[in-house]
Amino acid sequence: MNRRDRLVVASLETDDGFRCVDIVMTPGGLYFWDEWRRDPEDPSGWHTAGRQSVGQFDTQEDARRDAAGCIEWLSAG
């Protein structure tokens, strides 16, 4: 899946600000998600957490629902 030319349409962050899930729209109008982490001792910013959607989704809500099914902290919130 091409993850360039991404437009982040939603960024869902933990209360402590150390993890987030971006919901991204492709140029073709489909959606996917990526999980990111930020380490407090590392000032360089966000790094991939390694979890991301396998496929693309027709709606932002479908991508969000899939992410919640894969990421524990997101489904608990």
trRosetta pair geometry for C-beta under 8 A, 3 or more apart (Angstrom, degrees):
i j d omega theta_ij theta_ji phi_ij phi_ji
1 32 6.5 105 163 -74 153 167
1 55 7.9 164 -73 -136 137 25
1 56 6.7 157 -129 -51 129 100
2 5 7.2 12 138 37 116 101
2 26 7.4 95 78 -134 96 118
3 6 6.0 -4 179 -55 61 128
3 24 7.6 46 -147 109 79 165
3 32 7.8 -94 -105 80 86 140
3 34 7.3 72 -142 -61 133 139
5 26 7.3 60 99 -155 98 63
5 27 5.3 -16 137 -38 131 114
6 24 4.6 -29 -163 -161 111 129
6 25 7.6 130 -163 62 61 45
6 26 7.2 -41 -111 -98 62 52
7 24 6.6 133 67 -161 44 71
7 25 4.8 -31 70 61 103 93
7 26 8.0 -173 26 -76 89 9
8 11 5.9 26 167 -58 128 98
8 22 4.7 -63 -128 -162 112 116
8 23 7.1 104 -159 69 65 49
8 24 5.5 -42 -97 -98 54 76
9 23 5.4 -62 65 100 89 95
9 24 6.8 146 9 -120 84 21
9 25 5.1 63 -31 -18 125 108
9 31 7.4 -65 32 -119 135 111
9 60 5.8 -95 99 -112 141 131
10 22 7.3 155 86 -157 54 47
10 23 4.1 17 53 39 98 117
10 60 6.6 103 -2 -171 125 124
10 64 7.1 -5 76 -83 150 116
11 20 5.4 8 -180 177 91 132
11 21 7.4 168 -154 81 48 43
11 22 5.2 -15 -104 -103 78 72
11 23 7.6 -141 -68 20 36 72
12 20 6.1 153 78 -160 46 73
12 21 4.7 -9 57 55 104 92
12 22 7.9 -169 21 -76 71 26
12 23 7.3 59 -12 -20 103 99
12 64 7.6 111 -35 -133 145 99
12 67 7.7 138 42 118 142 146
12 74 6.3 68 119 -126 138 107
12 77 7.8 160 175 78 115 148
13 17 5.9 13 169 -115 126 52
13 19 7.1 152 -153 89 58 50
13 20 4.2 -26 -97 -98 73 101
14 17 6.6 -119 75 -30 78 17
14 18 6.0 -34 61 50 129 69
14 19 4.5 55 -10 53 123 91
14 20 7.1 -121 1 -71 72 56
14 73 5.8 -20 -95 156 112 141
14 77 7.9 -146 -116 -66 60 143
16 19 7.9 48 67 15 94 80
17 38 6.8 -41 139 60 77 133
18 37 6.2 10 158 -159 76 75
18 38 5.3 -131 -141 63 51 80
18 39 7.3 59 -150 -92 104 29
18 40 6.9 -49 -100 -45 115 86
19 35 6.9 -10 -170 -173 99 97
19 36 7.0 157 -156 86 51 54
19 37 5.3 -18 -101 -105 72 71
19 38 7.6 -150 -64 20 32 74
19 49 6.7 39 -135 -70 97 150
19 73 6.3 77 85 72 148 154
20 35 7.4 168 91 -153 40 55
20 36 5.1 -11 62 60 85 101
20 38 7.9 32 1 -11 101 104
20 46 7.3 -50 41 -124 116 131
21 33 5.5 9 178 -176 104 118
21 34 7.1 168 -153 83 61 38
21 35 5.1 -30 -98 -99 79 69
21 36 7.4 171 -88 17 28 76
21 67 5.1 115 -179 -176 152 144
21 71 6.2 -167 -70 29 135 169
21 74 5.8 13 -8 -87 144 141
22 33 6.5 165 83 -151 50 64
22 34 5.2 -4 52 56 99 88
22 36 6.6 43 -14 -9 103 119
23 31 6.1 -2 -180 -169 91 117
23 32 7.9 173 -153 89 53 29
23 33 5.3 -29 -100 -96 58 91
23 60 5.6 76 156 -155 139 89
23 63 5.2 125 -141 106 100 128
23 64 5.8 -23 -89 -70 139 84
23 67 7.3 -108 -83 -15 89 149
24 31 6.6 148 78 -154 47 64
24 32 5.5 -22 62 65 100 74
24 33 6.8 159 13 -96 84 34
24 34 6.7 26 -12 4 128 100
24 63 7.9 -141 41 179 55 160
25 29 6.7 -15 -171 -135 105 31
25 30 7.3 152 -153 79 60 30
25 31 5.5 -33 -97 -94 61 76
25 60 7.3 -41 -72 -82 100 96
26 29 6.8 -47 72 25 79 20
26 30 4.8 2 33 58 120 81
26 31 7.3 -145 0 -75 83 26
26 32 7.2 53 -42 3 104 101
26 56 6.7 -25 -8 -135 137 137
30 56 4.0 38 150 163 134 127
30 57 6.4 141 -173 62 84 36
30 58 6.7 -50 -124 -98 77 33
31 56 6.5 137 63 -168 37 76
31 57 4.6 -41 68 66 94 93
31 58 7.5 -18 21 79 98 13
31 59 6.6 -28 15 117 138 18
31 60 5.2 171 -99 -92 161 48
31 62 6.9 135 66 67 125 90
31 63 3.9 -105 126 -34 118 142
32 52 7.0 34 158 175 112 95
32 53 4.3 -149 -159 57 84 129
32 55 7.4 -158 -107 109 101 35
32 56 5.2 -63 -61 -109 99 68
32 57 6.8 146 -80 11 48 87
32 63 6.0 -160 -119 -129 13 126
33 52 6.5 -172 98 -151 58 60
33 53 4.8 93 41 -29 75 111
33 63 5.0 148 -37 171 100 102
33 64 7.3 126 -71 -85 138 39
33 66 6.8 176 18 83 127 101
33 67 4.3 -55 101 -73 170 122
34 48 6.7 -65 178 -127 115 93
34 51 7.7 146 -159 94 46 55
34 52 4.5 -8 -109 -110 68 103
34 53 7.6 -84 -61 8 51 78
35 48 7.5 86 84 -166 61 62
35 49 4.1 -61 116 54 101 125
35 50 7.3 -30 72 54 107 46
35 51 4.3 20 25 67 130 96
35 52 6.7 -139 13 -71 74 57
35 67 7.6 150 -65 -150 93 107
35 71 5.9 158 -88 -98 136 137
36 46 4.4 7 174 -174 132 117
36 47 6.7 144 -160 71 79 31
36 48 6.2 -62 -108 -108 67 35
36 49 5.8 180 -123 -15 10 96
37 46 7.1 139 70 -153 28 68
37 47 5.7 -32 66 66 80 84
37 48 7.7 20 20 124 82 15
37 49 4.5 103 -23 -81 103 99
38 42 7.6 -150 -174 73 59 97
38 45 6.7 -67 -119 175 103 33
38 46 5.3 -53 -74 -95 92 60
38 47 7.3 139 -91 15 43 77
39 42 4.1 51 74 22 110 110
39 47 7.4 2 -8 19 98 125
42 47 7.8 3 104 -20 148 127
44 47 7.8 52 93 -55 106 102
48 52 7.7 -32 -157 -47 114 115
51 70 6.3 171 178 141 128 121
51 71 6.4 147 110 -83 152 99
53 56 7.2 108 117 -86 131 36
53 57 7.3 -79 -172 -20 158 105
53 63 6.4 -66 -63 -143 157 87
53 66 5.8 62 -116 114 111 136
53 67 6.9 -65 -66 -71 99 80
53 70 7.9 179 -93 12 61 157
57 60 7.8 139 97 -82 120 13
57 62 3.8 -169 -176 99 131 115
57 63 4.3 -165 41 -60 141 77
57 66 6.5 -160 -63 -3 140 136
58 62 6.0 58 50 20 71 151
59 62 4.6 102 59 1 84 100
59 63 7.2 -148 98 -2 49 84
60 63 5.8 -56 -154 37 35 111
60 64 6.3 35 150 -20 68 108
61 64 5.6 -53 -145 38 33 113
61 65 6.2 35 154 -21 66 106
62 65 5.7 -52 -145 36 31 112
62 66 6.4 32 154 -18 63 105
63 66 5.8 -55 -149 36 31 111
63 67 6.4 32 152 -20 64 106
64 67 5.7 -53 -149 35 31 113
64 68 6.4 32 153 -20 64 106
65 68 5.8 -53 -148 35 30 112
65 69 6.6 30 152 -18 62 106
66 69 5.7 -59 -153 36 33 112
66 70 6.5 16 154 -9 66 113
67 70 5.9 -72 -150 44 31 103
67 71 5.6 -12 170 13 74 119
67 74 5.7 -50 133 119 95 166
68 71 6.7 -66 -115 52 24 85
68 74 4.9 -126 -108 121 61 106
68 75 4.4 114 -179 -85 80 78
69 75 6.7 92 -80 -79 26 130
71 74 4.1 51 92 15 111 117
71 75 6.7 156 82 -13 59 87
72 75 6.2 -67 -149 39 28 103
72 76 6.3 23 158 -20 66 111
73 76 5.7 -56 -145 36 33 112
73 77 6.7 33 157 -26 63 108
74 77 6.0 -59 -153 28 31 111
